[in-house]
Amino acid sequence: MARRGGPRDSPVARQILLLQVLVVLALVVSAVALAAVDARRDVRAESRDQALAVAESLADSPTVRTAVVGADPSRTLQPYAEEVRADTDTDFVVVMALDRTRFTHPDPDRIGERFIGDLGTAPQGRPFTQEYAGTLGPSVRAVVPVEDGGRVVALVSVGITLDRIQQQLLGDLPSIGLAALGALVVGLAGAWLISRRLRRQTHGMGEREITRMYEYYRAVLHAVREGLVLLDEAGRVQLVNDEARRLLGLPDDVLGRRFDDLGLPPAMVEAARGRVAESDHLYVLRDQVLVISSAPAYWGGAEVGAVVTVRDRTELQSVTGELDLVRGLTASLRAQNHEAANRLHTVVGLIELGRHEDAVEFATEELAVAQALADEVVGAVEEPALAALLLGKTAQAAEQGVELRLTGSVGADVAVPSRELVTVVGNLLDNAFDAVAGSDRRQVRLRLEDRGAGLLVEVDDSGPGVPPQDAERVLERGWSTKAVEGRGLGLALVGQVARRHGGAVEVDSSDLGGARFTVTLGPPS
C-alpha cells in the first residue's frame, strides 16, 4: 500500500533482479580473470617444461656430445640445432661451451659470442630454468649440462619467448570467453525466472510497501476484539491474533500448522476451509459458545486462502437461553389462557342454557384437574424456577399433544444453580418434544433424582431415537446446530453444564422406543 502522492517503491522483484544481474556479472568477470591468470600460469609452466624437455633431449644426443669436443662444433651443431628448434616450435636452441661461448644461435652472426643470462646450477650438472631477457627479448629458458663420462663438457639452452607464450594465451581466450558467455546467459536467465516468480509472490510491491502492509495488518489483527485466523491455500495458519488463540485454545507454535491438525471440531474445520462464505455458525467448544464465520480470500482473481472470524457468544447464549425459556413459558401461559377462555365460554353457555348444575360440575372438575397438576409439580419439585419451568412445559406438552410424565423429586436446596438447572431440563425436554413431533405415539418421561451434592436428570422419548453411529457425535464438542436438526447446540450446552459440574451426559435407547438422555450433575451422594 503505497502512500498517495508519494513516490512508489521499486518492486522487490526488480531490485532482486538487478542485484542478481550485478552478482552474476561480478562472478563471470571474476571467473574470466581467474581463468586468464590460470591459463597464463599454465601456458608458462607448459613452455618451461617444453624447453626443459627439448634441452635434456639435446644434451643426451650423441651428436651433441661428439660435436662439442670436436675441432669445429658449430659446423655440425648449427644446422642440427636449427632443425630441432623448428621441429619443437621453440625460439632458440643454443649449445655453448662452459665459458659461455655460443656454438649455435638462431642468428648466425651471434655464434662465437658469449651467452647472455644465468647458468644457475647447470655447470654443476643440474638443470636450471628461468625467465630472462636475452638477445631475442624476454623468454622462458632452460639450461641443461652436456655430460661425457660423468664430466660436464658443454651446456644446452632452449628458450621460448614471452611473445610466443602471449600469442598462445590469446588463442585460448576465445574458448574462455565462450564459456563465460554461456555462464552469463544461464545466470541471467535464472535471475529473470527467479524475479518473475518473486514478482508473482510479492504482487509487484516494494520492500517498504510490504513492511508497512505487514505492520498495519499485524496491528489491525491484534487490535480487533474478534478472533481472526488467516489460512493459506493449503489450509495452514499464517496469521492469528490473541483473541483467536484464547477462544480456540491454539498453541504457541500454531503458525505454519494445518488448521485440521489443531484438534478443532471437524465441522468447524470444514466450514473454515470451505469454498463459499459461511456466516454465523454456532459451535460449542469446551465451555464456550462460539460464532464462526469464514470466507475465501482472493487476490487478482485467484484464491489465496481463507479468513476465519471467531466471536464469543457464551454470555449472550446464556441470556438468550433464558429468554427462550421465558418465551416458552409465555407461550404456555398464552395456551393456558386460551384454554381457560374456552372453558369459561363453556360454563357461560351452560348457564345460559339453564343447566346450572352442569356448569358448576364442569367448572369444579376443571379446577380440580388444574390444581392437581400444580400440586403434583410443586410437590415433586421444590426448586421454584424448575417448578415454574415444568408447569409451562406441561402446558406446552398438552398443547402439542404430548404425554409428559414426571417422576422423582428435587429439593429446594439442590446444589445446581437455578439458571443451569433450567438450561439442562429445558433443553432436554425441548429436544424430546422435537423428537416425538412426527410420531403417532407422543410420549416423554422426565425423571429427577436429588442426590444431595448432585442431581440426575433422565429424559425418555418415543421418537425415532439416535442412531448408534451418531450417539457420540450428537454430544461432540463443537457439534453444529445445522449438522443434526434440533439436536445440536441445546444438547451441546447441556454437555457443557454437565462437564462444568463434574458430571456427564449419556445417550442410550429408551424403553419408550426412542432415545434416553441421562445427565449427571455433580458426584453422586
C-alpha positions in Angstrom: 0.0 0.0 0.0 2.0 3.0 -1.3 1.2 6.4 0.2 -0.8 8.5 -2.1 1.1 11.4 -3.6 4.5 9.9 -2.7 6.9 8.1 -4.9 6.2 4.4 -5.4 8.8 1.9 -4.2 10.7 0.0 -6.8 9.3 -3.6 -6.7 11.2 -6.0 -4.7 11.4 -8.4 -7.7 13.1 -5.7 -9.8 15.6 -4.9 -7.1 16.4 -8.6 -6.6 16.8 -8.9 -10.4 19.2 -6.0 -10.6 21.2 -7.4 -7.6 21.3 -10.8 -9.2 22.4 -9.4 -12.5 25.2 -7.5 -10.8 26.2 -10.6 -8.8 26.2 -12.7 -12.0 28.3 -10.1 -13.9 30.8 -9.8 -11.0 31.1 -13.6 -10.8 31.5 -14.0 -14.5 34.2 -11.2 -14.7 36.0 -12.7 -11.7 35.8 -16.1 -13.2 37.2 -14.9 -16.6 40.0 -13.0 -14.8 40.9 -16.0 -12.7 40.7 -18.3 -15.8 43.0 -15.9 -17.7 45.5 -15.8 -14.8 45.4 -19.6 -14.5 45.7 -20.0 -18.3 48.8 -17.7 -18.3 50.4 -19.6 -15.5 49.6 -22.9 -17.2 51.0 -21.7 -20.5 54.2 -20.5 -18.9 54.6 -23.8 -17.0 54.0 -25.8 -20.2 56.5 -23.6 -22.0 59.1 -24.1 -19.2 58.5 -27.9 -19.3 58.7 -27.9 -23.1 62.0 -26.0 -23.1 63.5 -28.3 -20.4 62.4 -31.4 -22.2 64.0 -30.2 -25.5 67.2 -29.2 -23.8 67.5 -32.5 -22.0 66.9 -34.4 -25.2 69.6 -32.4 -27.0 72.0 -32.8 -24.1 71.6 -36.6 -24.2 72.1 -36.7 -28.0 75.3 -38.5 -29.2 75.6 -35.9 -32.0 75.9 -33.1 -29.5 78.2 -35.0 -27.2 80.6 -35.8 -30.0 80.4 -32.3 -31.7 81.2 -30.3 -28.5 84.6 -31.9 -28.1 85.4 -31.7 -31.8 87.6 -29.2 -33.6 84.6 -27.2 -35.2 81.4 -27.7 -33.1 79.4 -25.0 -34.9 79.7 -26.7 -38.3 77.9 -29.8 -37.0 75.7 -28.3 -34.3 74.2 -25.2 -36.0 72.1 -27.0 -38.7 71.2 -29.7 -36.2 70.0 -27.1 -33.5 68.0 -25.1 -36.1 66.3 -28.3 -37.2 65.4 -29.2 -33.6 64.2 -25.6 -33.0 61.9 -25.7 -36.0 60.6 -29.2 -35.1 59.9 -28.4 -31.4 58.4 -24.9 -32.1 60.8 -23.2 -29.8 62.5 -19.8 -30.3 66.2 -20.6 -29.7 68.4 -23.6 -29.2 71.9 -22.6 -28.0 74.8 -25.0 -27.4 77.7 -23.4 -25.7 81.0 -24.2 -24.1 81.5 -23.9 -20.3 82.9 -20.4 -20.8 79.6 -19.3 -22.4 80.9 -19.3 -26.0 78.0 -20.0 -28.3 78.3 -22.9 -30.8 74.7 -22.3 -32.2 72.2 -19.4 -32.3 69.1 -18.6 -34.4 71.1 -15.5 -35.6 74.4 -17.0 -37.2 76.1 -13.6 -36.6 76.0 -14.2 -32.8 77.8 -17.5 -33.0 81.0 -17.3 -31.1 79.7 -14.6 -28.8 79.1 -15.1 -25.1 75.7 -16.4 -23.9 73.7 -13.8 -22.0 71.8 -14.9 -18.9 72.2 -17.0 -15.8 73.5 -20.6 -16.0 72.4 -21.4 -12.5 73.2 -24.9 -11.4 73.8 -26.2 -14.9 77.7 -26.1 -14.7 77.4 -28.3 -11.6 75.4 -30.9 -13.5 71.8 -29.9 -12.5 69.3 -28.5 -15.0 68.2 -24.9 -14.5 65.2 -22.8 -15.7 64.3 -19.1 -15.5 62.7 -16.1 -17.2 65.3 -13.8 -18.7 65.5 -11.0 -21.3 68.2 -12.1 -23.7 69.1 -11.1 -27.3 65.7 -12.2 -28.5 63.8 -10.5 -25.7 62.2 -11.8 -22.6 61.9 -15.6 -22.7 61.3 -18.7 -20.6 64.5 -20.8 -20.9 66.1 -24.0 -19.6 69.9 -24.7 -19.3 71.0 -28.3 -19.2 74.5 -29.7 -18.9 76.1 -32.0 -21.5 78.0 -34.7 -19.8 80.6 -37.1 -21.1 81.8 -39.8 -18.8 80.3 -38.0 -15.8 82.0 -34.8 -16.6 80.2 -31.6 -17.8 81.7 -30.6 -21.2 79.1 -28.2 -22.5 75.7 -26.6 -21.9 72.5 -26.6 -23.9 69.9 -23.7 -23.5 66.5 -23.8 -25.1 64.0 -20.9 -24.8 60.5 -19.8 -25.8 59.9 -16.0 -25.9 57.1 -14.5 -23.9 55.7 -13.1 -27.1 55.0 -16.6 -28.4 53.6 -17.5 -25.0 51.3 -14.5 -25.2 50.1 -15.5 -28.6 49.3 -19.0 -27.3 47.4 -17.4 -24.4 45.4 -15.2 -26.8 44.5 -18.3 -28.7 42.9 -19.8 -25.6 40.9 -16.7 -24.7 38.0 -17.4 -27.2 37.2 -20.7 -25.5 37.3 -18.9 -22.1 35.1 -16.1 -23.4 32.6 -18.6 -24.9 32.4 -20.4 -21.6 32.0 -17.1 -19.8 29.2 -16.1 -22.2 27.4 -19.3 -21.6 27.6 -18.9 -17.8 26.4 -15.3 -18.1 23.4 -16.3 -20.2 22.4 -19.1 -17.8 22.9 -16.8 -14.8 20.8 -14.0 -16.3 18.1 -16.4 -17.4 18.0 -17.9 -13.8 17.9 -14.4 -12.3 15.0 -13.5 -14.6 13.0 -16.6 -13.7 13.5 -16.0 -10.0 12.5 -12.4 -10.4 9.4 -13.4 -12.3 8.3 -15.8 -9.6 9.2 -13.3 -6.9 7.1 -10.7 -8.6 4.1 -13.0 -8.5 4.6 -13.9 -4.9 5.0 -10.2 -3.8 2.4 -8.9 -6.2 4.9 -6.3 -7.6 5.2 -4.4 -4.3 8.3 -2.7 -2.9 10.0 -3.5 0.4 8.5 -0.5 2.2 5.1 -1.4 1.0 5.5 -5.0 2.2 6.8 -3.8 5.5 4.0 -1.3 6.0 1.4 -3.8 5.0 2.8 -6.3 7.5 2.9 -3.8 10.3 -0.6 -2.5 9.5 -2.1 -5.9 9.2 -0.4 -7.1 12.4 -1.6 -4.0 14.2 -5.2 -4.5 13.0 -5.1 -8.2 13.6 -4.3 -7.7 17.3 -6.4 -4.6 17.8 -9.8 -6.1 16.8 -11.9 -7.7 19.5 -12.9 -10.6 17.3 -10.7 -13.6 16.8 -9.1 -13.7 13.4 -7.3 -16.6 11.7 -5.8 -16.3 8.2 -5.2 -19.5 6.3 -3.2 -20.0 3.1 -4.4 -22.0 0.1 -3.1 -25.3 1.7 -5.0 -24.7 4.9 -2.0 -23.7 7.0 -2.3 -21.0 9.6 -0.4 -17.9 8.6 -1.6 -15.2 11.0 -3.7 -15.4 14.2 -4.4 -12.8 16.8 -4.5 -13.2 20.6 -8.3 -13.4 20.8 -8.4 -16.3 18.4 -5.7 -18.1 20.4 -7.8 -17.7 23.6 -11.1 -18.7 22.1 -9.9 -21.7 20.1 -7.2 -22.7 22.6 -4.5 -22.6 20.0 -0.9 -23.5 20.9 2.0 -21.0 20.7 3.5 -22.8 17.7 0.3 -22.6 15.6 1.8 -20.6 12.8 2.5 -22.8 9.8 0.5 -25.7 11.1 -2.5 -27.1 9.3 -5.9 -26.0 10.6 -7.2 -29.5 10.6 -4.3 -30.7 12.9 -5.2 -28.4 15.8 -7.8 -30.6 17.4 -10.7 -28.4 16.4 -14.2 -29.8 15.7 -14.3 -31.3 12.1 -17.4 -29.3 11.2 -15.6 -26.1 12.2 -12.6 -27.0 10.1 -14.7 -27.9 7.1 -16.6 -24.6 7.3 -13.3 -22.7 7.7 -11.8 -24.3 4.6 -15.0 -24.2 2.5 -15.0 -22.7 -1.0 -18.0 -20.5 -0.1 -18.6 -17.9 2.6 -20.2 -19.2 5.8 -21.7 -16.7 8.3 -22.5 -17.0 12.0 -22.4 -20.8 12.6 -22.7 -21.7 16.3 -20.3 -24.1 17.9 -19.7 -25.2 21.4 -16.0 -25.6 22.2 -15.2 -26.6 25.8 -17.1 -24.1 27.9 -17.6 -21.5 25.3 -20.3 -20.9 22.6 -18.6 -19.5 19.5 -19.9 -17.9 16.4 -17.7 -18.8 13.4 -17.7 -17.0 10.1 -15.4 -17.8 7.2 -14.8 -16.6 3.7 -12.3 -17.4 0.9 -9.7 -14.7 0.2 -8.8 -13.7 -3.3 -6.0 -11.6 -4.9 -6.1 -10.8 -8.6 -8.9 -13.2 -9.2 -7.0 -16.2 -7.7 -7.9 -17.8 -4.3 -5.0 -17.3 -1.8 -6.6 -18.8 1.3 -9.4 -18.0 3.8 -10.3 -15.6 6.6 -11.9 -17.0 9.7 -13.5 -14.8 12.4 -14.4 -16.1 15.8 -16.7 -14.4 18.3 -17.5 -15.4 21.9 -21.2 -15.8 22.4 -21.1 -17.6 25.7 -22.8 -15.0 27.9 -25.2 -13.9 25.1 -26.2 -17.5 24.6 -26.9 -17.9 28.3 -29.1 -14.9 28.3 -30.7 -16.0 25.0 -31.4 -19.4 26.5 -33.1 -17.8 29.5 -35.1 -15.6 27.1 -36.1 -18.6 25.1 -37.3 -20.3 28.3 -39.3 -17.1 29.2 -40.8 -17.1 25.7 -41.7 -20.8 26.2 -43.4 -20.0 29.5 -45.2 -17.1 27.9 -46.4 -19.3 25.1 -47.6 -21.9 27.6 -49.4 -19.2 29.6 -51.0 -18.0 26.4 -52.1 -21.5 25.6 -53.5 -21.9 29.2 -55.3 -18.5 28.8 -56.7 -19.8 25.5 -57.9 -23.0 27.2 -59.3 -21.0 30.2 -61.2 -18.8 27.9 -62.7 -21.8 26.1 -63.7 -23.4 29.4 -65.2 -20.1 30.6 -67.3 -19.8 27.5 -68.5 -23.4 28.1 -69.5 -22.5 31.6 -71.3 -19.3 30.5 -73.0 -21.3 27.7 -74.2 -24.0 30.2 -75.6 -21.2 32.5 -77.4 -19.5 29.6 -79.0 -22.9 28.7 -80.2 -23.1 32.3 -78.1 -26.1 33.1 -76.6 -24.6 36.3 -75.7 -27.9 37.9 -73.8 -29.0 34.8 -71.9 -25.7 34.8 -70.9 -26.0 38.4 -69.8 -29.6 37.9 -67.7 -28.7 34.8 -66.0 -25.7 36.4 -65.3 -27.7 39.6 -63.8 -30.6 37.6 -61.5 -28.4 35.6 -60.3 -26.5 38.7 -59.6 -29.8 40.4 -57.5 -31.1 37.4 -55.5 -27.8 37.2 -54.9 -27.8 40.9 -53.9 -31.4 40.9 -51.4 -30.8 38.2 -49.9 -27.8 40.1 -49.9 -29.7 43.3 -48.1 -32.7 41.6 -45.4 -30.5 40.1 -44.9 -28.3 43.2 -44.9 -31.4 45.5 -42.2 -33.1 43.4 -40.1 -30.1 42.6 -39.4 -27.6 45.4 -37.0 -25.6 43.4 -39.1 -22.6 42.3 -37.5 -21.9 38.9 -37.6 -25.5 37.9 -41.2 -25.9 39.1 -42.3 -22.9 37.0 -40.5 -24.4 34.0 -42.2 -27.7 34.4 -45.6 -26.1 34.7 -45.0 -24.3 31.5 -43.6 -27.4 29.8 -46.6 -29.4 31.0 -49.0 -26.9 29.3 -46.8 -26.9 26.2 -46.9 -30.7 26.0 -50.7 -30.7 26.4 -50.9 -28.1 23.6 -48.7 -30.2 21.3 -50.5 -33.5 22.1 -47.5 -34.9 24.0 -48.0 -37.1 27.1 -45.5 -35.8 29.6 -44.9 -37.8 32.8 -42.9 -36.7 35.8 -41.2 -39.0 38.3 -38.8 -38.4 41.1 -38.3 -35.2 43.2 -36.0 -32.3 43.7 -35.5 -30.4 46.9 -35.3 -26.7 47.4 -31.6 -26.8 48.3 -30.4 -28.6 45.2 -26.6 -27.9 44.6 -27.0 -26.9 41.0 -27.8 -23.2 40.3 -31.3 -22.5 39.1 -30.0 -21.0 35.9 -28.1 -24.1 34.8 -30.8 -26.4 36.1 -33.3 -24.7 33.9 -30.9 -24.9 30.9 -30.4 -28.7 31.3 -34.1 -29.7 31.9 -35.5 -27.1 29.4 -33.1 -28.2 26.5 -33.6 -31.9 27.2 -37.5 -31.5 27.1 -37.3 -29.3 24.0 -35.2 -31.9 22.4 -37.6 -34.7 23.3 -40.7 -32.7 22.1 -38.9 -32.1 18.8 -38.1 -35.9 18.6 -41.7 -37.0 19.0 -43.2 -34.3 16.9 -43.6 -36.6 13.9 -44.6 -39.8 15.8 -48.0 -41.3 16.2 -47.3 -42.1 19.9 -46.0 -38.9 21.6 -44.7 -39.8 25.0 -42.0 -38.1 27.0 -40.9 -39.1 30.5 -38.8 -36.9 32.9 -37.2 -38.5 35.9 -35.5 -36.3 38.5 -33.3 -37.7 41.4 -31.9 -35.4 44.0 -28.6 -36.8 45.2 -27.7 -34.2 47.8 -24.4 -32.9 46.3 -25.6 -33.6 42.8 -28.6 -34.3 40.6 -29.7 -36.8 38.0 -31.9 -35.8 35.1 -33.2 -38.5 32.8 -35.5 -37.9 29.8 -37.0 -40.6 27.6 -39.0 -40.1 24.4 -40.9 -42.3 21.9 -39.3 -40.7 18.9 -37.1 -42.3 16.3 -34.1 -42.4 18.6 -30.5 -41.7 17.9 -28.6 -44.0 15.5 -25.6 -45.7 17.2 -23.1 -44.0 14.9 -24.4 -40.6 15.9 -24.7 -41.3 19.7 -21.2 -39.8 20.3 -21.4 -37.1 17.6 -24.7 -35.7 18.9 -22.8 -34.6 22.1 -19.5 -33.9 20.4 -18.0 -30.6 21.4 -18.5 -28.2 18.5 -21.4 -30.2 17.0 -23.2 -27.6 14.9 -26.9 -26.9 15.1 -27.0 -27.5 11.3 -25.5 -30.9 11.5 -28.5 -32.7 13.0 -31.6 -30.5 13.1 -32.9 -29.8 16.6 -30.1 -31.9 18.3 -27.2 -29.6 18.2 -26.5 -26.5 20.2 -29.0 -27.3 23.0 -27.5 -30.7 23.7 -24.0 -29.3 23.5 -25.0 -26.7 26.1 -26.3 -29.5 28.3 -23.0 -31.3 28.0 -21.2 -28.0 28.8 -23.1 -27.6 32.1 -22.6 -31.3 33.0 -18.8 -31.0 32.5 -18.7 -27.8 34.5 -20.2 -29.7 37.5 -18.1 -32.8 37.1 -20.9 -34.8 35.5 -21.6 -36.4 32.2 -24.2 -37.0 29.5 -25.1 -40.4 28.2 -27.2 -41.3 25.2 -29.0 -44.7 25.1 -32.1 -46.4 23.8 -35.3 -45.9 25.8 -38.0 -48.4 26.7 -40.4 -46.0 25.1 -38.9 -46.7 21.7 -36.8 -43.6 21.3 -33.8 -42.1 22.9 -32.8 -41.7 26.6 -30.6 -38.8 27.7 -29.1 -39.2 31.2 -27.4 -36.2 32.7 -25.5 -36.4 36.0 -24.6 -33.1 37.6 -22.0 -33.4 40.4 -20.9 -36.5 42.1 -23.5 -39.0 43.5 -24.3 -38.8 47.2 
